[in-house]
Amino acid sequence: FFRLSVNYTTMPFFKTVVLGCEKSGKTSIIHAILEDKHVIMGPYMPTLEDVYIKNCNETNAKGKPISIHFWDTSGTVCSDMRERNRYYEFADAVILVYNPGNPDSLKKIQDIKKELDDKTKRLHIMIVENQINDQLHCRQKSIDSDDKSENPSGFHNCKTYRLPLKDNRDELKNLLRDLTYYLAGTSHTSSIKRATSKTSVNSTVKNAMKLIPSSN
């Protein structure tokens, strides 16, 4: 581990929290987004807490490029409301990841979605169905190929991104594009408050922490 001091006065940034059960593929999805390539999950290594930074070419209303900070969380956070509330603080968006081969994974994400819907502060929510194996027989019938609805798992007022097993790059590009456009085009009080602050925030992260150059 090492401690990184991030000065938030340099460019507008937005906090995006990634939640999901253990082995749902949260970390692999973040790596795939940042590195713009299909990432195959290796041996499972549980995450404690990591922060990844993506600097984007997309600009806000003032013409400044924005930065997205992806907060990778432990799978245990799905079962701990107090920990989730800590992550929601100053957050602008939440990405909820579930494994369709694990019914419990989907159930917990559905519960968290309802929890977020009931909050006074509305966070931008994105759902990711991450197919990490071939055990499709465990998926609900409503996620059948004949179901052409955008949110077959009961997630309303948000879009579901389905990541295929073979190559997930195109769908992840769509996710990043939609997230970036939303954050750049929306004025968030919490982000404005942080961006104008003269303080720095220290965050403990793993060696996997990446500062990714601007996208093309």
N, C-alpha and C positions, 0 to 999 in steps of 0.2 A: 504494500500500500504506500501511497504518497499523498501529501496534502497539496492541493492546488488552489492558489488564490486567483479568483476570476474577478476582474474589474468590470462591473456591469455598466460603467459610464461610457465605454467606448462605442457601443453599438446597441440598437434596440434588440432585446432578446425575449424569447417566449419559452416558458416552462411547459414541457409536454411529459406527462407521467404515463409510463407503460406498465399496465397491471395484467396479471394472469397467474394461473396456478403453476406449480412446479412442472417443468418439462413441457410447457406449452410453446416454447420457442421464442420467447421475448427477446433474448439477447441476440439470437441469430437474425431475427427480423431487423433489429436496429443496425447490426453490422451490414446487412444486405442493403438497407436504405443508405447508409453512409458511404459504402464502397461501390454502390451501383453494380452489384453482381449477385448471381445466385449463390446462396450460402447453404451448404449442406451441414446439418447438425452433427457435431462430433460427440465424443463421450460427454455425458452430462456432468456439468460442474455448476452447483447451485450458486446463484447470485446473492450477494448481501445488499449492495447498493453501488451502482455505477452511474456516472454522468457522462454522456457523449454530446459533443457539440457539432452542429452542422451550420456552417455559414452559407447563406443563400444569396443569389443574385436578385431575388425578388425584393422590392423596396416598399417601405411604408408610405403613408401620406406625405411625409416630409422628405421623401426621396432617399432615405437611408436604407442600405441593405439590412436585412434582419438576420438574426441568429436563433436557431432552434436548439434548445437544450433538452435532450431526451434523458429522462430519469428512469433507469432500469431498476426494477424493484425485485425484492425476494418474493418467491411464490407464497410464502407464509403471510404476506400482507393481505392476501385475499381473505384470510380468516381473522384479521385483526382490524376492526373499525377505527380504533385510535391511531394506528399506524397509517391507515388510509387518509384519515383526516389531516394528519401531518403532511402528507404528500400533496393533498389538495390545496394547501395554503400557497397562495401566490401562483397557482397553476392556471394556465390558459387553455390547455387541451388535455384530454385523457384518451389513450389508446388501450382498448380492452382486447386481450388476446385469449383465444381458447382453442383447444385441440378437439376437433369434431369426433375423434375416436375415444374421447373420455367424457362421458355424460356429466360427471361431477364438475369438470372444467367449465362446461357450458352453463350449468346451473349456477355456479358461483359468479360468473360474469353477468348472467341475467339479474342476479340479486344486486350486484354492484351498480348495474345500469339503473335499476329502480331507485337505489340509494342516491345516485347522482341526480336523477330526475326530481327527487324530492327536496334537493338543496336549493336555498335561496339564490346562491350564485350559480348561474348557468355556465357550465364548462362545455367546450366543444368536444363531442364524443365521437370516436371512430371505433368500429368493431373490426377485428381481424380474425377470420376463421383460418387457422394455420394447419393444413394437412401435413402432418409430420410422419405418417406411416400409411400403410395400405389397409388399415382396419376400418374400412368404410361401413362395415355391417353394423358398427356401433352408433352410427349417425342416426339422428331422428329421421322419420319418414318425411317430415316437412322440408328436409334439406335434400330431397330427391331431385334428380336432374330434370324431372318433369315440372318442378316448381320454379316458375320464372319470376317470382316476386323478389324484390331487391333485398328484403330483410325477412327471410323465411323462418328465422329462429325467434321471432317475436320482438326484435329490436326496432322500436319505432323512433322516428325523428332523427335517425342517424344512418349512415351508410355502412354496409358490410363489405369488406374486401376479402375475397376468397383467394388464398394462396395455394396454387397447385403444387403437387409433390415434385414435379420435374423441373420447373423453372418459374420462379415467382417474381422475376425482375419487372415485368410489365405492370403487374398489379401494384407492386410496391412503388413504382414510379408514379402511378396514379394517386396512391395514398399521399406520397410526399408532395406532389403537385397540389392536391386539394388542401392539405394541411397548410402549406406555405401560402397559398392564395387567401385562405381564411385568415391566418394570422396577420398577414400584411395588410389586409383590407379592413380589419376590425380594430377599433380602439379599445384597449383593455386598460382599465384604471390601474390594476395591479401591476401591469408591465410598465406603464408610464411612471408609476411611483418608483419602481425599482430602477428604471433607466436613468432617472434624474437624481438618484441618491448618490452621495459622494463616498459611500462605504463600499467595501469589498466583502464578498462572501467566501468563506473557506469551505470547500467540500472535499471529503475523503473519498477517493476513488481508486480503482485498481489500475494496474499497469496497462489494462486494456483501454484506458481513457484515450480518446482520439480527438485531435483538433483537425477537422476536415476542411480543406481549402474550398473556396467558392465553387459551386456547381456550374456546369456549362449551360 
